[in-house]
Amino acid sequence: MKKLVTTVSGKEVSKKECKKVKDLYYLIGDITIENSGDCYLIPEENKHIRLNSGRLVYDHSVKRYVISANVYVIKGIVAFNEEQEPILGSFSLLDSNNYDTRVRYDGNTYNIVNDDLLKSNTRFMISMYDNMYYDRNKVDSIQFYKIGECNQDYKRGLSYDSRNIMTDYIKMYKQNYKPTITNNVSKYGPLIGDLTFGLEFETVRGTISPSITNNLGLIPLRDGSIRGLEYVTIPLQGNKGLQTVIDCVEELNNKTEYDNNCSLHLHLGNIPRTEKFFLALYKMLYILQDNIFEMFPLHKKYNYGIKRKHYTKPLDVKSTILLMDPIMDNVDDIRKNFSILYKYLSMGQNYSDVDSQLKNVHSHPSDPEGRSKWNIRSRYYWVNLIPLLFGNKQTVEFRIHTPTTDINKVMNYMYICAGIVNFTIKHQTDILTTPQTFTTLSLHDIISNVYNINGGSGLYRDITNYMDIRKKYFFRKTASGDLIAEENDFKYKSRIPWGNSSLQKVKPYINKGLYTKDELKTLKGINNDYIKKKGVINDLVGEPPSFTFESFGAENPSAVQRMLRGTARGYGTSRREPTNTSTRATRRRIILRSVRGGENEYELENNGGIYRFTLNRPISREATRTLDNILTWSTSHARSQTAINIFVENYNNRTII
């Protein structure tokens, strides 16, 4: 018969199951089962340690008793009972788990040992306002769907650049992200080739929980130009990368908001970094840029003072392509012509200063430490080559897209840009040696060449249909006088459903911060009977198309002018207009008169500045109207002088009639 003893906890058990310490019996428990005994054999010290000694704690992360002095544990939620109420316990922080999920319960905020515990819990629900879980029985349901302002303390604690934290995010992504690849990604993913891709989303409201962003490789960054956060993906590739984009966009669509001050940027990498490829790509981008601009609001091409800086200018031709040889069929020709492009992109540095070797190019002369990218003016084009030539990213950045979290738009945009790059990689020699073959190509031709093969006909049809619908939509917007043409008003139902549309919600496009309500109402109400598709000034000059107040149908032209060149900028500026509206010239402060004794010599007064210029023939009525329109966009003496110089050059060359 077994001899029974009474333990310190009052249980009667066999003496063999106990450890005797100072005439007291302690039940030996299973180290992996909480509260199964009074003492436990701890392998680290190879001896039994009493629970009431205060040296032990049950670590729910590793599911065993450990010596508390050897680990750092926190108190949090370790399970839920049958009523789905939290059970509290202790756990250590493991590198393999995320502990950013927070649960609000009984007036306190707790971390949770494993996010998976919440998947089967229907009582607690995450709030979009602060990414915290709340008891659904104690919070109004509408509170779960409110998207809040970004916490500024949290924002200030974030990195400005992803360089120093990219490695950590890539590691977490590889460990934790195990996606289910959808059929469309499996079918069309290989057509994007070996390119890597990454996206940058700017937001004004909302925050995504780190427990989600860490798994998705989605990095929150601080950006001083926007109210919210910028979310940047790690470099992605292949089917897994495309599925990651779909999942990232779904999170952004549900938990953040953007306005028309935001943008969407795409980086494409794993591309050649050679002089030959730079030249071929620049030429193809210039050939196709008009096709690209047709798919976006007109202000993307000409700005019109809508934004403080023109971030998506057309690629330059006067200082680049017009100075290059039409045919480059040997190494010396390529290097000579690349020197022209290099000098332009470097903002004045000669290629010979780096021994005419790309391997010696590490940073931009205007930003040698990589901390002041805004000083690099040559990056603000619809395509930015600076990261490939000077930056650490080794990518080409496509900057033109207006903000969106519509996955069908994002995927089409990615495939369009990837098609251009892949086409150039394939045909770079021919582009430089037989340019006449490529100068007449359209974007449709490129998409057909790249995707209408190897089972990609469905993708080809969807992309071309998408491009055609976008062009028609934004042409109608331009023709109606809407220079902004909000992206969210453009709806597109893809023939290839990339994402789970039932999980996506349509959010109103936020217009805060750029216009007052009255200005938005006036601007949207403008009835522009006709806007020329192409301006009277040659497109190579890069000036806006010609507009007249009569074409806007506005009874008070100064109101329209104020919107387009004053408060419409959204930066608090306003300009007092003259009260005398008897003549168009007086109310616009623009007066043009001939200079006595001078042949075809004119004097122009604009907002207090006086400018003289000479033409090679008398100025025509149409040219006077054009000059008047150009000066509409000139809000300083320097800009007025530049506008006049461009006008004189084009009028004398008979580009302007």
C-alpha positions in Angstrom: 0.0 0.0 0.0 1.3 3.4 -1.0 2.2 5.8 1.8 0.2 9.0 1.4 1.3 12.4 2.6 -0.2 15.9 2.7 1.4 18.5 0.5 1.8 22.2 1.2 -1.2 22.8 -1.0 -3.3 20.4 1.1 -3.5 17.5 -1.3 -3.1 13.9 -0.3 -0.7 12.1 -2.7 1.8 9.4 -2.8 5.0 10.2 -1.0 7.0 9.0 -4.1 5.4 11.9 -6.1 6.7 14.5 -3.8 9.9 16.3 -2.8 10.5 16.8 0.9 11.9 20.2 2.0 12.2 21.0 5.7 9.6 18.5 6.8 7.2 19.8 4.1 6.1 17.9 1.1 5.9 19.5 -2.4 4.1 17.7 -5.2 6.4 17.4 -8.2 4.5 18.8 -11.2 4.8 18.6 -15.0 7.0 21.5 -16.1 4.8 21.9 -19.2 1.5 22.1 -17.4 0.6 25.2 -15.4 -0.3 24.6 -11.7 0.2 20.9 -11.9 2.4 20.8 -8.8 4.2 22.6 -6.0 7.7 22.2 -7.4 9.2 21.5 -10.8 12.5 20.0 -12.1 14.2 22.9 -13.9 16.7 21.5 -16.5 18.8 24.7 -16.5 19.8 24.1 -12.9 19.0 20.3 -12.8 17.1 20.5 -9.6 13.6 21.0 -8.2 12.5 24.5 -7.5 9.5 25.3 -5.3 6.7 27.4 -6.9 6.3 29.4 -3.7 10.0 30.5 -3.8 9.0 33.2 -6.2 11.7 32.1 -8.6 9.4 30.4 -11.1 7.0 31.7 -13.7 4.9 29.8 -16.3 5.9 31.2 -19.7 3.0 30.8 -22.1 5.3 31.6 -25.0 7.3 28.4 -24.5 4.6 26.6 -22.6 6.7 25.6 -19.5 8.0 26.9 -16.2 11.1 29.0 -16.4 13.3 30.8 -13.9 11.9 34.3 -13.8 15.3 35.9 -13.4 16.5 34.4 -16.7 13.8 35.8 -19.0 11.8 39.0 -19.4 8.1 38.3 -19.2 5.1 40.5 -19.4 1.5 40.1 -18.2 -1.1 39.8 -20.9 -3.8 37.6 -22.5 -2.8 34.0 -22.9 -6.2 32.4 -23.7 -10.0 33.0 -23.7 -12.6 31.1 -21.6 -15.9 29.6 -22.9 -17.5 33.1 -22.6 -14.7 34.4 -24.8 -13.4 36.5 -21.9 -9.6 37.0 -21.6 -7.5 34.8 -19.3 -4.4 36.6 -18.1 -1.0 35.1 -17.7 2.7 35.7 -18.3 4.7 35.3 -21.4 8.2 36.2 -22.8 8.8 38.0 -26.1 10.0 35.7 -28.8 11.6 37.0 -32.0 9.3 34.7 -34.1 6.1 36.3 -32.8 4.5 39.7 -33.1 3.3 41.4 -29.9 1.9 44.6 -31.3 -1.7 43.5 -31.1 -3.4 45.2 -28.2 -6.7 44.3 -26.5 -8.7 46.7 -24.4 -10.5 44.9 -21.5 -11.9 45.9 -18.2 -10.3 49.3 -18.4 -6.8 48.0 -19.1 -4.8 47.4 -22.3 -3.1 44.1 -22.8 -0.8 42.4 -25.3 -1.7 38.9 -26.4 0.6 35.9 -26.5 -0.5 34.9 -30.0 -2.7 36.8 -32.6 -4.2 33.5 -33.7 -6.2 33.4 -30.5 -8.4 36.3 -31.8 -9.2 34.5 -35.1 -11.8 32.3 -33.4 -13.0 35.0 -31.0 -16.2 36.7 -32.0 -16.5 38.9 -28.9 -13.5 41.1 -29.5 -13.2 43.1 -32.8 -10.4 45.4 -34.1 -11.2 49.1 -34.4 -9.9 50.9 -37.5 -9.5 54.1 -35.4 -6.5 52.9 -33.4 -6.0 49.2 -34.3 -7.0 48.0 -30.9 -9.4 45.2 -30.1 -12.5 46.1 -28.1 -15.4 44.1 -26.5 -18.2 44.3 -29.1 -20.7 44.2 -26.2 -19.4 47.4 -24.7 -18.6 49.6 -27.8 -21.0 51.0 -30.4 -20.5 49.1 -33.7 -19.9 52.3 -35.6 -16.8 53.0 -33.6 -15.1 49.9 -35.2 -15.3 51.4 -38.7 -14.1 55.0 -38.0 -10.7 55.7 -39.5 -8.8 58.1 -37.2 -6.1 60.6 -37.6 -2.5 59.2 -37.4 -1.0 59.5 -34.0 1.7 62.2 -34.4 3.8 60.7 -31.6 3.8 57.4 -33.3 4.6 59.1 -36.6 7.5 61.0 -35.2 9.0 57.7 -34.0 9.1 56.2 -37.4 12.0 56.2 -39.9 12.1 58.7 -42.7 13.8 56.2 -45.0 13.5 52.4 -45.2 17.2 51.7 -45.7 18.1 51.0 -42.1 15.1 48.8 -41.4 14.6 47.1 -44.7 16.5 44.0 -43.7 14.4 43.4 -40.6 11.2 43.7 -42.5 12.4 41.3 -45.2 13.3 38.8 -42.5 9.9 39.0 -40.8 8.1 38.7 -44.2 10.0 35.6 -45.2 9.3 34.0 -41.8 5.6 34.9 -41.4 3.9 35.5 -44.7 2.5 32.3 -46.2 0.0 33.4 -48.8 -2.5 31.4 -50.8 -1.8 32.3 -54.4 -5.0 33.0 -56.4 -5.7 31.5 -59.8 -5.2 34.8 -61.7 -1.8 35.5 -60.0 -0.7 31.9 -60.9 -1.9 32.4 -64.5 -0.6 35.9 -65.3 2.2 36.4 -62.7 5.0 34.9 -64.8 4.3 37.5 -67.5 5.8 40.2 -65.4 9.2 38.4 -65.8 12.1 38.6 -63.4 11.5 42.2 -62.4 11.3 43.2 -58.8 8.6 45.7 -57.8 7.7 47.9 -54.8 5.0 50.3 -54.2 4.7 53.5 -52.1 1.3 54.6 -50.8 0.8 58.0 -49.2 -2.1 58.4 -46.8 -3.7 61.1 -44.7 -5.7 59.1 -42.2 -5.6 55.6 -40.6 -2.9 53.3 -39.3 -2.3 49.6 -40.0 -1.3 47.5 -37.0 2.4 46.5 -36.9 1.3 42.9 -36.5 -0.1 43.1 -40.0 2.5 45.3 -41.7 5.4 43.2 -40.3 4.0 40.0 -41.9 3.2 41.8 -45.3 6.6 43.5 -45.6 4.7 46.8 -45.5 6.8 49.5 -43.9 5.3 52.6 -42.3 7.4 55.7 -42.8 7.3 59.3 -41.8 6.7 61.8 -44.6 6.6 65.5 -43.8 4.7 66.4 -46.9 1.5 64.5 -45.9 -0.6 64.4 -42.8 -0.6 60.6 -42.5 1.9 57.9 -43.1 3.6 56.6 -46.2 3.5 52.8 -46.6 6.3 51.3 -48.6 6.5 47.6 -49.6 9.7 45.7 -49.4 11.2 44.6 -52.8 8.8 41.9 -54.2 9.1 39.5 -57.0 7.1 36.7 -58.7 3.7 35.2 -57.8 4.3 35.6 -54.1 5.1 39.3 -54.6 2.0 39.9 -56.6 -0.1 38.2 -54.0 1.5 40.4 -51.4 0.5 43.5 -53.3 -3.1 42.3 -53.4 -3.1 41.7 -49.6 -1.3 45.0 -48.9 -3.8 47.0 -51.0 -6.7 45.4 -49.3 -5.4 46.4 -45.9 -4.7 49.9 -47.1 -8.2 50.2 -48.7 -9.9 49.1 -45.5 -7.9 51.0 -42.9 -6.5 54.2 -44.5 -7.6 57.2 -46.5 -5.9 59.5 -49.0 -6.6 62.8 -50.6 -5.5 64.5 -53.8 -2.2 65.7 -52.2 -1.1 62.1 -52.0 0.3 59.9 -54.7 1.2 56.3 -55.7 4.7 55.5 -56.8 6.0 52.2 -58.3 9.6 51.0 -58.3 10.8 48.4 -60.7 14.1 46.7 -60.2 16.3 43.9 -61.3 17.0 45.8 -64.5 20.3 46.5 -66.3 22.4 49.4 -64.9 24.3 50.1 -68.1 24.8 53.2 -70.3 23.1 51.4 -73.2 20.0 50.6 -71.2 19.7 54.1 -69.8 19.7 55.6 -73.2 17.2 53.0 -74.7 14.8 53.4 -71.7 14.9 57.2 -71.8 14.1 57.2 -75.5 11.2 54.8 -75.1 9.8 56.6 -72.2 9.9 59.9 -74.2 8.2 58.2 -77.1 5.4 56.8 -74.9 4.9 59.7 -72.5 2.0 61.3 -74.3 0.2 58.0 -74.3 0.8 57.8 -70.5 -0.3 61.4 -69.8 -3.6 60.8 -71.6 -4.6 58.4 -68.9 -4.3 60.9 -66.1 -5.7 64.3 -65.1 -4.3 67.2 -67.1 -2.6 68.8 -64.1 -0.2 65.8 -63.9 1.4 67.1 -67.1 1.2 70.9 -66.7 0.5 71.3 -62.9 -1.2 74.8 -63.4 0.0 75.8 -60.0 -2.3 73.3 -58.4 0.6 71.9 -56.4 3.5 73.8 -54.9 5.9 71.9 -57.0 5.5 70.1 -60.3 6.3 66.5 -59.3 5.4 64.7 -62.6 6.9 66.8 -65.4 7.2 65.3 -68.9 10.7 64.1 -69.7 13.0 66.8 -71.0 14.0 66.7 -74.7 15.8 70.0 -75.3 18.7 69.2 -73.0 18.8 65.5 -73.8 17.4 63.8 -76.9 17.8 66.8 -79.2 21.5 66.9 -78.3 22.0 63.2 -78.9 22.8 61.3 -82.1 19.8 59.6 -83.7 21.8 56.4 -84.1 24.2 54.9 -81.5 25.7 51.7 -82.9 29.0 51.4 -81.0 30.5 51.7 -77.6 32.0 55.1 -78.1 28.7 56.5 -79.5 26.8 55.2 -76.5 29.3 56.6 -74.0 29.3 60.0 -75.7 25.5 60.2 -75.7 25.1 58.9 -72.2 27.4 61.7 -71.1 24.6 64.1 -72.2 22.0 62.3 -70.2 24.3 61.9 -67.2 25.0 65.7 -67.1 21.3 66.5 -67.2 20.3 64.0 -64.5 23.3 65.0 -62.3 22.3 68.6 -62.7 25.6 69.7 -64.2 28.3 67.2 -63.3 30.3 65.8 -66.2 30.5 62.1 -66.7 34.2 62.4 -67.0 34.3 63.6 -63.4 33.6 59.9 -62.4 36.1 58.6 -65.0 33.1 57.9 -67.3 32.4 54.7 -65.3 29.0 53.9 -63.8 30.7 51.8 -61.1 32.1 55.1 -59.7 28.6 56.7 -59.4 27.3 56.2 -55.9 25.3 59.2 -54.9 23.8 62.3 -56.5 26.0 65.5 -56.3 23.1 67.4 -54.8 22.5 64.8 -52.1 25.7 63.0 -51.4 24.5 61.6 -48.1 21.1 60.5 -49.3 19.2 62.6 -46.8 17.9 65.5 -48.9 16.3 64.0 -52.0 14.1 67.1 -52.5 17.3 68.9 -53.6 17.5 66.7 -56.7 15.3 68.6 -59.2 15.9 66.0 -61.9 13.9 63.4 -60.0 10.6 65.3 -60.4 9.5 63.8 -63.7 6.7 61.2 -64.4 9.5 58.7 -64.4 12.5 59.1 -62.0 15.8 57.5 -63.1 17.7 58.8 -60.1 17.4 55.7 -57.9 18.8 53.5 -60.7 21.7 55.9 -61.6 22.6 57.4 -58.2 20.5 55.8 -55.5 20.8 52.7 -53.3 17.5 51.2 -54.6 18.7 50.3 -58.1 15.2 50.9 -59.4 13.3 53.1 -61.8 10.5 55.0 -60.1 7.2 55.6 -62.0 5.6 58.6 -60.2 2.6 59.7 -62.3 -0.3 57.7 -60.8 -2.9 59.5 -58.8 -3.6 58.0 -55.3 -5.7 54.8 -55.3 -6.2 51.7 -53.3 -8.3 50.0 -56.0 -6.4 46.7 -56.7 -7.5 46.5 -60.3 -6.0 49.9 -61.0 -2.8 49.1 -59.1 -2.3 45.8 -61.0 -2.9 47.4 -64.4 -0.5 50.2 -63.6 2.1 47.7 -62.6 1.8 45.6 -65.7 1.8 48.7 -68.0 5.0 50.0 -66.5 6.6 46.5 -66.3 5.7 46.1 -70.0 7.6 49.2 -71.0 10.7 48.1 -69.0 10.6 44.5 -70.3 10.2 45.7 -73.9 13.1 48.0 -73.6 15.3 45.3 -72.0 14.5 43.0 -74.9 15.0 45.6 -77.7 17.5 48.0 -76.3 20.0 47.5 -79.1 17.4 48.0 -81.9 16.1 51.1 -80.1 19.5 52.8 -80.4 20.5 51.5 -83.9 17.2 51.6 -85.8 15.2 54.4 -84.1 12.9 54.8 -87.0 11.3 51.5 -86.2 10.3 52.6 -82.7 9.4 56.2 -82.9 5.9 55.4 -84.2 5.1 52.8 -81.6 2.2 53.3 -79.3 1.7 52.0 -75.8 -0.8 49.5 -77.2 2.0 48.2 -79.5 4.2 47.7 -76.5 1.6 45.9 -74.4 0.7 43.6 -77.3 4.4 42.7 -77.9 5.0 41.9 -74.2 1.7 40.2 -73.1 -0.3 39.0 -76.1 1.8 35.8 -76.1 2.1 32.6 -74.1 -1.4 32.5 -72.7 -1.4 36.2 -71.9 -4.2 37.3 -74.3 -6.7 37.7 -71.5 -4.3 40.0 -69.7 -3.5 41.9 -72.9 -7.2 42.5 -73.6 -7.9 43.7 -70.0 -4.9 46.1 -70.0 -5.8 47.7 -73.4 -9.4 48.0 -72.4 -8.4 49.6 -69.2 -6.1 52.1 -71.0 -8.8 53.0 -73.5 -11.5 53.6 -70.9 -9.1 55.7 -68.8 -8.1 57.9 -71.8 -11.8 58.5 -72.7 -12.7 59.3 -69.1 -9.9 61.8 -68.5 -10.3 63.4 -72.0 -14.0 64.1 -71.1 -12.9 65.5 -67.8 -10.4 67.8 -69.4 -12.9 68.9 -72.1 -15.4 69.8 -69.3 -12.8 72.0 -67.6 -11.9 69.7 -64.7 -8.1 69.9 -64.4 -8.0 67.8 -61.3 -10.3 64.9 -62.2 -10.3 63.0 -59.0 -9.1 59.4 -59.4 -11.7 58.0 -57.1 -14.5 59.1 -59.4 -13.1 56.9 -62.1 -14.6 53.4 -61.7 -13.3 50.4 -63.5 -14.5 46.8 -63.3 -11.6 44.6 -64.4 -12.1 41.5 -66.6 -9.6 39.9 -64.3 -10.7 40.2 -60.7 -7.4 40.5 -59.0 -8.7 41.0 -55.4 -11.6 39.9 -53.3 -13.9 42.8 -54.1 -16.4 41.8 -51.4 -13.8 42.8 -48.8 -13.1 46.2 -50.3 -15.2 49.1 -49.5 -15.6 52.3 -51.5 -14.5 55.3 -49.6 -15.3 58.9 -50.5 -12.4 60.8 -52.0 -11.2 63.3 -49.5 -10.6 66.8 -50.8 -9.6 68.4 -47.5 -6.6 70.7 -47.5 -6.4 71.7 -51.1 -9.6 73.8 -51.7 -12.3 75.4 -49.7 -15.8 74.1 -50.2 -16.8 77.1 -52.2 -13.8 76.7 -54.5 -14.5 73.1 -55.1 -18.1 73.8 -55.9 -17.1 76.6 -58.3 -14.4 74.5 -59.9 -16.7 71.5 -60.4 -19.4 73.8 -61.8 -17.2 75.3 -64.5 -18.7 74.5 -67.9 -15.8 74.6 -70.4 -17.2 74.2 -73.9 -13.9 73.5 -75.5 -10.3 72.9 -74.5 -7.7 72.2 -77.1 -6.3 68.8 -76.8 -2.9 70.1 -77.8 -1.7 73.7 -77.0 -0.9 76.3 -79.6 2.7 76.3 -78.2 4.7 73.4 -79.5 4.6 70.5 -77.0 8.4 70.3 -76.9 8.4 73.6 -75.0 6.4 72.0 -72.2 4.0 74.9 -71.6 0.3 74.5 -70.8 -2.4 74.3 -73.5 -4.1 77.6 -74.3 -7.1 78.5 -72.2 -9.4 81.6 -72.3 -11.9 82.7 -69.7 -14.5 82.7 -72.4 -14.0 79.0 -72.9 -14.7 78.5 -69.2 -18.0 80.3 -69.6 -17.4 82.3 -66.4 -19.1 85.6 -65.9 -16.4 86.7 -63.5 -13.0 85.7 -65.0 -11.1 87.0 -61.9 -12.9 84.3 -59.8 -11.6 81.6 -62.1 -8.2 83.2 -62.2 -8.1 83.3 -58.4 -8.9 79.6 -58.2 -6.3 78.6 -60.7 -3.4 80.7 -59.6 -4.2 81.8 -56.0 -6.2 79.9 -53.4 -6.5 76.9 -55.6 -3.0 76.0 -54.7 -4.2 75.0 -51.3 -1.4 76.6 -49.3 -3.2 79.5 -47.8 -2.3 82.0 -50.5 -4.8 84.5 -51.9 -4.6 87.3 -54.3 -6.8 90.4 -54.2 -8.3 91.1 -57.6 -8.9 94.6 -59.1 -12.4 95.9 -58.6 -12.6 97.5 -62.0 -13.8 94.9 -64.4 -14.6 97.2 -67.3 -11.9 95.7 -69.6 -10.3 92.3 -69.6 -6.8 93.8 -69.6 -7.5 96.0 -66.6 -9.0 93.4 -64.4 -6.2 91.0 -65.1 -3.5 93.7 -64.8 -2.1 92.8 -68.2 -1.5 95.6 -70.7 0.2 95.2 -74.1 1.2 98.2 -76.2 3.5 99.0 -79.1 6.7 101.0 -78.4 6.9 104.2 -80.4 9.6 104.2 -83.0 10.3 100.5 -82.7 9.5 98.0 -85.4 7.4 95.2 -84.0 8.7 96.2 -80.5 6.2 95.8 -77.7 5.9 96.6 -74.0 3.9 94.5 -71.7 2.8 95.3 -68.2 1.8 92.4 -65.9 1.1 92.8 -62.2 3.4 95.7 -61.8 6.2 94.4 -63.9 7.1 95.9 -67.3 8.7 93.7 -70.0 10.0 94.6 -73.5 10.4 92.3 -76.4 10.8 92.4 -80.2 9.1 90.1 -82.7 10.1 89.5 -86.4 6.6 90.3 -87.5 3.5 92.2 -86.2 1.8 90.4 -83.4 -1.5 88.8 -84.4 -4.8 88.8 -82.5 -4.5 85.0 -81.9 -1.0 85.4 -80.7 -2.1 88.2 -78.3 -4.7 85.9 -76.9 -2.1 83.1 -76.5 0.3 85.5 -74.7 -2.5 86.5 -72.4 -3.3 82.8 -71.6 0.4 82.0 -70.9 0.7 84.8 -68.4 -2.4 83.5 -66.5 -0.1 80.9 -65.0 2.8 83.3 -64.2 2.5 84.5 -60.6 6.0 86.1 -60.3 8.3 88.4 -62.3 10.7 85.5 -63.0 7.9 83.3 -64.3 6.4 86.1 -66.4 9.8 86.8 -68.0 10.3 83.1 -68.8 6.8 82.8 -70.3 7.4 85.9 -72.5 10.8 84.5 -73.6 9.2 81.2 -74.6 6.4 83.1 -76.4 8.8 85.2 -78.4 10.9 82.2 -79.4 7.9 80.2 -80.6 6.3 83.2 -82.3 9.4 84.1 -84.2 9.8 80.4 -85.2 6.2 80.4 -86.4 5.3 77.7 -83.9 2.6 80.1 -82.8 0.5 81.6 -85.5 
